[in-house]
Amino acid sequence: MTIESVRAFLAARAPDIAVIELDGSTATVELAAAGHGVAAAQIAKTLSLRVKDRNLLVVTSGGARLDNKKAKAVLGGKPRMLTADEVVAITGHPVGGVCPFGLATALPIYCDVSLKAFDEVVPAAGSTRSALRINPLRMAELVGAEWVDVCGG
């Protein structure tokens, strides 16, 4: 159902954006980059995190890594990754298909400034074989994300 929730989200807010489905898995940054013919850094990976008692998403460049010191300062506490079961329950998307669109639960969404290096990024679209192409500024606007600096190279 998750790819359908992404399609419904896009139909309502950005009907010009199409979901791209590939035959093979795009569940990792490397597989997604190869499948879509882009650099790994151009993949917009979505991290599902808990900070204290708050669940949230951080969308970063595929080449960036969460900097715990920066993240703790910006997000108000030490982030921890959600388990695969928690990810599905909270986002409605499987690990490898998590994106900021069509979420099962309203969550705070943050976009790391690492995404601003690109005119177009490729986030997942609710399954381990789907994605879409979008300008990162538009993506942040569509999902009501806040821009933050929480990653290192």
N, C-alpha and C positions, 0 to 999 in steps of 0.2 A: 504493500500500500504506500510505501514511502515515496517512490518515484511519482506516484499519482498526486501526493500532497504537494510535491515540488511543482508539478505541472499545473495544479490548481492555483498555487501561489503566483506562478508566472502568468497564467492566463488572466488573473485579476489585476496584477500590478505591472507586468512587463510582457505583454503578448508578443512583442517582437523578438523575444529570446526563446530559442528552441533548446530542448534537452537533446543531447547527443548520446546515443547508446552504442557501445562497442561490443564486439563479440567476446573479447577477452576481459579479464579483470583489470580494473584501474584502481584497486584498493590501496596501493601504496603510491607514494610520490613518484618513484621510478617507473612503475607500470603506467601510471597516468601520463607522465611526460612522454614516454615512448608511444603510447597509444594515440595521443593527441598531437604528436610532432612538435612539442615545445620543450624549452629548457625546464629542468626540475624546479628552478626558482619561480617559474611562471605558474606552477600549480598552487592554487589557493587551498592550503590544508586547514581543516577546522579541528581545533583542539577542544575537547569536552572536559571542562575542569570544575572542581569544587574548591571554593575559597571560603573557609570557615563553614557556615551553613548555607552558602549560596552556590547554586550551579550556574555556569556561564559558558559561553563559547568565545574562543579567540581564533580569528582567521588570520593566518600568516602566510608568508611566502614559503613555498616548498623547500627552499634552501635555508630558511631561518630556523633557529632553535630558541625555545623559550629560555630567557635569562631569568633565573629564579629571583635574583636580587631586584631586578627591574620590575618583574611581575608582582612581587610581594609589595613593593612600594606603590605601584599603580593600582593594583586590584584590592589592596587592603588586607593582605594575608598571604600565607604560603599556599600556592596552588598545588592541587594534586589531581592527577588524571582520574577520570571516572572509569569504572570497570566496564567491560563490554556490555554486560547486562544492564548496568545503569545508563549507559549511552543509549541503548535501544529504548529503554523505558522512558527516559527523559526527552530525547530528541525525536524518537520515532524512526530514526535512521540507523542502519547497521554500521559498525566500525568499518571504515573504508568507503562509506557513502555519506558520511555526515557532512552537512552543509548548513548554512544559515537560513535556508528557505524551507517553507512548509513544515515547520517544527510542530511536534505534538504538544509541547509545553512552551509558553512564552518565556524566553530567556534573555538576559542581558547579552548583547553581542558586541564584541570589540574587534576592530580590524587593526592589525599591526601595520605601522608605517612602512614596513618592508614591501608591502603590496604596491605602494605608490611608485615604485621603480618601473612599473609596467603599464602600458596602455590597455592591455587585455590580460586577464588572468583566467584560469580554468579551475573552478571549484567543482566538487562532486555535486551530484543532483539526486541524492536519496537512495542510491544503490551502488553496489561495487562495480558496476559497468557503465554508469551514467555520469555525465558532466554537462557543463555549459560554458560558453565563452562570454565574458562580461568585462567592462571597464571597472576597475576596483572602486573608483569613486561612486559609480552608479550602484554597485553592489552594496556598499556601505549605506547609501541613501535608501535603497529599497528595503533593507532590513533594519533600519534605524540604528546602525552601529556607531559606536564612539571610536574615534581614532586614538590609538595608544602606541607607545614605544616600549614593548615588553620582550623583544627578541634581540639576540646577538647573531653574528654570522654563522 
